[in-house]
Amino acid sequence: MNKWLENDLVLRIVSLLLAVMLWLTVTDHSFSSFSVKESMTIRDVTVQVKYDKEQFELTGHPPKVELQLYGDKRSLENVPGTYRLFVDANEVGEGEHRLPVQIEGLPLGVKGKVKPERVSVTLKQKVQKEMTVQTDVIGNVPDGLHINKPVVTPQRVLIRGTESRLDQVKAVKAVVYLSGQTQTLKKVVRLQAYGDNGLVQQVEISPSVVTVEVPISIPHKQVPLSIDVKEPPPAGYAVESIRASQDQVTVYGFNEYLENLQYYIGPELDLRNARKDFKRTMPVPIREGAIKVEPKEIEIYVKMVSAKEKTLEDVPLTVTGQEEKQKIDILSPNGGNMNITLSGAPKNLTGLNQSDIKAVIDVSGLSEGIHEVPIRFILPDFIQVAEQNNLKAKIRIRDSE
């Protein structure tokens, strides 16, 4: 036995047999480690179609398919939802085609198989034609206003689709909704294709939007512009003149407002700090009753000078608000007349007399007896009463019978 083991040939044979057995053991373990252990079936998977959307329309969509996934358990449990199934129709033309379903996005270690392996898709060649945009204006404007013909930019557009689909299109419309608008409306509107039965789908419109302007006519009237001095200049200064870049404005509004409009009150000036000439651009305010005014702003020039004074004597008080059966006795100022010192630009004071001013007391709502009533002055433009604020008249009211 020992001699047999000492034989060199025998030892070689034994070594070879041991090596073969070791190789078989390792190989078997390797195969078992990489063999497919699990599978998973996903039904009703959508198949996407890659095709030239500029030239064709997909009219025959592929059916949903079944996807069989293979891999180890952990990999199958972590398959992301980013995979997709698709057919590539970029190299085929118009008509019906059976194309292989491809898979992309599966993680490493997961394989897939699709049933059926091929699906049918149908492509139709697109055509195009030019059409004029129509406008539908829905809604109303207040009574007295009028909707004029809308203006569309651009007026013509291209529509694309299959020939059968374009045959259904009778009009391309921009629909504009009004809700009590009182001024011209301008907006961007998305276009829609219409046929005999309403909207036509799967039609491309280029451009897809247009600008629509709906002119709304508003009654208007041109009247003189009045510029008021809200706050007078400081003591010792006076306004000689106020000029505007234009002396009239166009006022837009309802007829009942315009019928009684004789002039329009424009910007109001605050001259508390005005000591020298100035020029200013100011917006024209929208007063109650007006919808809009043109121009929107004007340039105003104010000429300032040193103030002078002038006294008018024996200016009579004018009584307003007197009832028919009332008798008014003016107790003071004496005789119902008063001296008034006026302040203003020398040019504006020249020639000023009693007929140019009024001193008014209002007795509306007063009963019999003695009352003190404020004196209100009606003066020419840019003239003030100098240092005679809060002047009052003392009166007696009695029954005239």
C-alpha positions in Angstrom: 0.0 0.0 0.0 2.8 2.3 1.0 4.6 1.6 -2.3 1.4 2.4 -4.2 1.1 5.7 -2.5 4.7 6.4 -3.1 4.1 6.0 -6.8 4.4 9.3 -8.6 1.7 8.6 -11.2 -0.8 7.6 -8.5 -0.2 10.8 -6.6 -0.7 12.9 -9.8 -4.0 11.1 -10.5 -5.2 11.7 -6.9 -4.3 15.3 -7.0 -6.2 15.7 -10.3 -9.3 14.1 -8.9 -9.2 16.4 -5.8 -8.8 19.5 -8.0 -11.8 18.4 -10.2 -14.0 17.9 -7.1 -13.0 21.3 -5.7 -13.8 23.0 -9.0 -17.2 21.4 -9.1 -18.0 22.5 -5.6 -17.1 26.2 -6.3 -18.9 26.2 -9.7 -22.0 24.8 -8.2 -22.0 27.4 -5.5 -21.5 30.2 -8.0 -24.4 29.1 -10.2 -26.7 28.8 -7.2 -25.7 32.4 -6.1 -26.6 34.0 -9.5 -29.5 31.9 -10.5 -33.0 33.7 -10.9 -34.9 33.2 -7.6 -38.0 35.5 -8.1 -40.4 36.9 -10.7 -43.1 39.5 -10.6 -45.9 40.3 -13.1 -47.3 43.8 -13.7 -50.4 43.9 -15.8 -52.0 46.8 -17.8 -48.8 48.7 -18.4 -49.1 51.6 -20.8 -46.9 51.6 -23.8 -45.7 55.1 -24.9 -45.0 55.9 -28.6 -42.1 57.9 -29.8 -42.9 59.5 -33.1 -42.5 62.8 -35.1 -45.3 64.9 -33.6 -44.7 67.7 -36.1 -45.4 65.5 -39.1 -47.8 62.8 -37.7 -50.7 62.3 -35.4 -51.1 59.1 -33.4 -54.6 57.9 -34.1 -54.2 54.2 -33.2 -52.8 53.9 -29.6 -51.2 50.6 -28.6 -53.0 48.4 -26.1 -51.8 47.9 -22.6 -49.4 45.0 -22.1 -48.1 42.6 -19.4 -44.6 43.1 -18.0 -42.8 40.1 -16.4 -39.8 41.1 -14.2 -37.0 38.7 -13.1 -34.4 39.1 -10.4 -33.7 38.5 -6.8 -36.3 39.3 -4.2 -34.7 42.5 -2.9 -34.2 43.9 -6.3 -37.8 43.2 -7.3 -39.1 44.9 -4.1 -37.2 48.0 -4.9 -38.0 48.5 -8.6 -38.5 52.3 -9.1 -41.5 53.7 -10.9 -39.3 55.5 -13.4 -39.1 52.6 -15.9 -41.2 52.8 -19.0 -42.3 50.8 -22.0 -42.3 52.3 -25.4 -42.2 51.6 -29.1 -40.1 53.7 -31.5 -42.1 54.9 -34.5 -39.7 57.6 -35.6 -38.5 55.6 -38.6 -41.9 54.6 -40.0 -44.3 56.6 -42.0 -48.1 57.0 -42.3 -50.2 53.9 -41.7 -50.5 51.0 -39.2 -47.3 49.3 -37.9 -46.4 46.4 -35.6 -43.4 47.5 -33.5 -41.4 45.8 -30.8 -42.0 47.0 -27.2 -38.8 48.2 -25.5 -38.0 48.6 -21.9 -35.9 51.3 -20.3 -35.2 52.4 -16.7 -35.0 49.0 -15.0 -32.3 48.7 -12.2 -29.2 46.6 -12.5 -30.0 42.9 -11.8 -33.6 43.1 -13.0 -34.7 41.8 -16.4 -38.0 42.2 -18.1 -40.1 40.5 -20.7 -43.2 41.9 -22.4 -46.3 40.1 -23.5 -47.1 40.6 -26.3 -43.7 41.5 -27.6 -45.1 43.6 -30.5 -48.0 46.1 -30.6 -49.8 48.0 -33.3 -49.7 51.8 -33.7 -51.3 53.9 -36.4 -49.9 57.2 -37.7 -51.7 59.8 -39.9 -49.9 62.5 -41.8 -50.6 66.1 -40.6 -51.7 68.9 -42.9 -52.2 72.6 -42.3 -54.3 75.5 -43.5 -54.6 79.2 -42.7 -57.8 80.6 -41.2 -59.1 84.0 -40.1 -59.7 84.4 -36.4 -63.2 85.2 -35.3 -64.2 86.9 -32.1 -67.1 86.1 -29.8 -67.9 88.9 -27.2 -70.0 87.5 -24.4 -71.5 89.8 -21.8 -72.8 93.4 -21.7 -71.7 96.9 -20.8 -73.7 99.4 -18.8 -76.6 101.2 -20.6 -75.5 104.2 -22.6 -72.2 102.6 -23.7 -71.6 100.8 -27.0 -69.4 97.8 -28.0 -67.6 98.4 -31.3 -66.0 95.8 -33.6 -63.1 94.0 -31.9 -59.6 94.2 -33.2 -57.6 91.0 -33.3 -53.8 90.7 -33.7 -52.8 88.6 -35.6 -55.9 88.3 -37.8 -54.9 84.9 -39.4 -53.4 81.8 -37.9 -52.3 78.3 -39.0 -54.1 75.1 -37.9 -52.5 71.7 -38.1 -53.9 68.2 -37.8 -55.0 65.2 -39.8 -57.0 65.9 -42.9 -60.1 64.4 -41.5 -59.7 66.5 -38.3 -59.2 69.8 -40.2 -62.3 69.1 -42.3 -64.3 69.3 -39.1 -63.0 72.8 -38.3 -65.4 75.6 -39.3 -63.9 78.5 -37.3 -61.1 79.5 -35.1 -62.4 81.7 -32.3 -61.2 84.0 -29.6 -63.9 84.3 -26.9 -63.9 87.5 -24.8 -66.1 87.9 -21.7 -67.3 91.3 -20.6 -68.7 92.1 -17.1 -69.8 95.7 -16.8 -66.7 97.2 -18.4 -66.8 100.9 -18.9 -63.6 101.3 -20.9 -62.0 99.6 -23.9 -60.8 96.1 -23.0 -57.5 94.7 -24.2 -56.4 91.2 -23.3 -54.5 88.1 -24.5 -57.0 85.3 -25.4 -56.3 81.6 -26.1 -57.7 80.3 -29.4 -60.0 77.4 -29.9 -61.2 75.4 -33.0 -64.9 75.0 -33.5 -66.9 72.7 -35.7 -70.6 72.0 -36.2 -70.8 70.1 -32.9 -68.7 72.4 -30.8 -65.0 72.2 -29.9 -62.7 70.2 -32.2 -59.9 68.5 -30.2 -56.5 67.3 -31.4 -55.9 70.4 -33.6 -52.8 72.6 -33.2 -53.2 76.4 -33.6 -50.2 78.6 -34.3 -49.9 81.0 -32.7 -52.1 79.6 -29.9 -53.0 83.0 -28.5 -53.9 86.4 -29.9 -54.4 89.9 -28.6 -58.0 91.1 -28.7 -59.0 94.8 -28.2 -62.7 95.4 -27.6 -63.4 99.1 -28.1 -66.2 100.5 -25.9 -67.6 103.8 -26.9 -68.3 106.2 -24.1 -70.4 109.5 -24.4 -68.1 112.5 -24.0 -68.1 116.2 -23.8 -65.4 118.9 -24.1 -65.6 121.5 -21.3 -63.3 124.2 -19.8 -60.8 123.1 -17.2 -60.8 124.8 -13.8 -57.7 124.8 -11.7 -58.4 125.4 -8.0 -56.0 126.8 -5.4 -56.5 124.4 -2.4 -54.1 126.3 -0.1 -53.3 130.0 -0.7 -49.7 131.3 -0.8 -47.9 132.6 2.3 -48.5 136.1 3.6 -47.0 138.8 1.4 -47.3 136.7 -1.8 -50.0 136.4 -4.4 -50.8 134.5 -7.6 -50.9 136.8 -10.6 -51.9 134.1 -13.0 -52.3 130.3 -13.6 -52.0 128.9 -17.0 -52.4 125.3 -18.2 -51.0 123.6 -21.3 -54.6 123.4 -22.5 -57.7 125.1 -21.2 -60.2 122.4 -22.1 -60.5 118.7 -21.4 -62.6 115.9 -22.8 -64.7 114.2 -20.1 -66.2 110.7 -20.6 -69.2 109.6 -18.7 -72.9 108.7 -18.8 -75.3 111.2 -20.5 -77.1 112.2 -17.3 -73.7 113.4 -15.9 -72.5 115.1 -19.0 -75.7 117.1 -19.5 -75.2 119.2 -16.4 -71.4 119.5 -16.7 -70.4 123.1 -17.5 -66.7 122.9 -16.5 -64.3 120.3 -15.0 -62.4 120.8 -11.8 -58.8 119.8 -12.5 -55.7 119.6 -10.3 -55.8 121.4 -6.9 -52.7 123.5 -6.1 -51.1 123.8 -2.7 -49.3 127.1 -2.6 -48.4 127.3 1.0 -44.7 127.3 0.1 -44.9 129.1 -3.2 -42.8 132.3 -3.3 -41.6 132.3 -6.9 -42.8 131.3 -10.3 -42.9 127.5 -11.0 -44.0 125.0 -13.7 -45.4 121.6 -12.8 -46.9 118.6 -14.6 -49.9 117.2 -12.7 -52.4 114.4 -13.4 -56.0 115.3 -14.2 -58.1 113.7 -11.5 -61.1 111.5 -12.2 -63.9 113.2 -10.4 -67.1 111.4 -9.3 -69.4 110.8 -12.2 -66.5 110.8 -14.8 -65.3 107.5 -16.3 -62.1 109.0 -17.8 -60.6 112.3 -18.8 -58.3 113.3 -21.6 -55.6 114.4 -21.5 -54.5 112.4 -18.4 -52.0 115.1 -17.3 -51.4 118.7 -18.0 -48.6 121.2 -17.5 -49.4 124.1 -15.2 -47.5 127.4 -15.0 -48.0 129.6 -11.9 -46.8 133.2 -11.8 -46.1 134.6 -8.3 -45.7 138.2 -7.2 -45.5 140.3 -4.1 -49.0 140.9 -2.7 -50.6 144.3 -2.4 -53.8 145.3 -0.6 -56.9 147.3 -1.5 -59.8 148.3 0.6 -63.4 148.5 -0.7 -65.7 150.5 1.4 -69.4 150.1 2.1 -69.8 146.6 0.6 -73.4 145.5 1.2 -74.2 142.2 2.9 -76.4 139.9 0.8 -78.8 137.6 2.7 -79.7 134.2 1.4 -82.0 131.4 2.8 -84.6 133.9 4.0 -88.1 132.5 4.4 -91.1 134.4 2.9 -92.6 135.5 6.2 -89.3 136.5 7.8 -87.9 140.0 8.3 -84.1 140.3 8.7 -82.5 143.2 10.5 -78.8 143.5 10.3 -77.5 144.8 13.6 -73.8 144.7 12.7 -72.0 145.7 10.7 -73.7 149.0 11.0 -76.2 149.6 8.3 -75.6 146.2 6.7 -72.4 147.5 4.9 -68.8 146.7 5.6 -65.3 147.7 4.6 -63.3 144.8 3.1 -59.5 144.8 2.6 -58.4 142.6 -0.2 -55.0 141.1 -0.9 -53.7 140.0 -4.3 -51.4 140.8 -7.2 -51.3 144.4 -8.1 -52.4 143.6 -11.7 -55.5 141.8 -10.4 -56.4 144.5 -7.8 -56.4 147.2 -10.4 -60.0 148.3 -11.3 -61.6 146.0 -8.7 -64.8 147.5 -7.3 -67.8 146.5 -5.2 -69.6 144.8 -8.1 -66.8 142.3 -8.4 -67.3 140.8 -4.9 -70.0 139.7 -2.7 -70.3 139.4 1.1 -73.0 136.8 1.9 -74.8 135.6 5.1 -77.0 132.5 5.0 -80.0 132.4 7.4 -81.4 129.1 6.3 -83.1 127.2 9.1 -82.8 130.0 11.7 -85.8 130.9 13.9 -86.9 134.2 15.3 -84.4 136.0 17.5 -80.9 137.4 17.5 -78.1 135.3 15.8 -74.5 135.7 14.8 -73.9 134.4 11.3 -70.6 133.8 9.4 -69.9 136.1 6.5 -68.8 134.3 3.3 -67.0 136.1 0.5 -67.4 135.4 -3.2 -64.2 136.8 -4.8 -62.4 136.9 -8.2 -59.7 134.4 -8.9 -56.5 134.8 -6.9 -58.0 137.5 -4.5 -58.1 137.0 -0.8 -59.7 138.8 2.1 -56.7 140.2 4.1 -56.6 139.3 7.8 -60.4 139.2 8.2 -61.0 135.6 9.0 -64.1 134.4 10.9 -66.0 137.6 10.3 -69.6 137.4 11.5 -72.7 139.5 11.2 -75.2 140.0 14.0 -78.8 139.8 12.9 -82.4 139.8 14.2 -85.1 137.6 12.7 -88.7 138.5 13.2 -92.0 137.8 11.7 -92.9 140.2 8.9 -96.6 140.1 9.6 
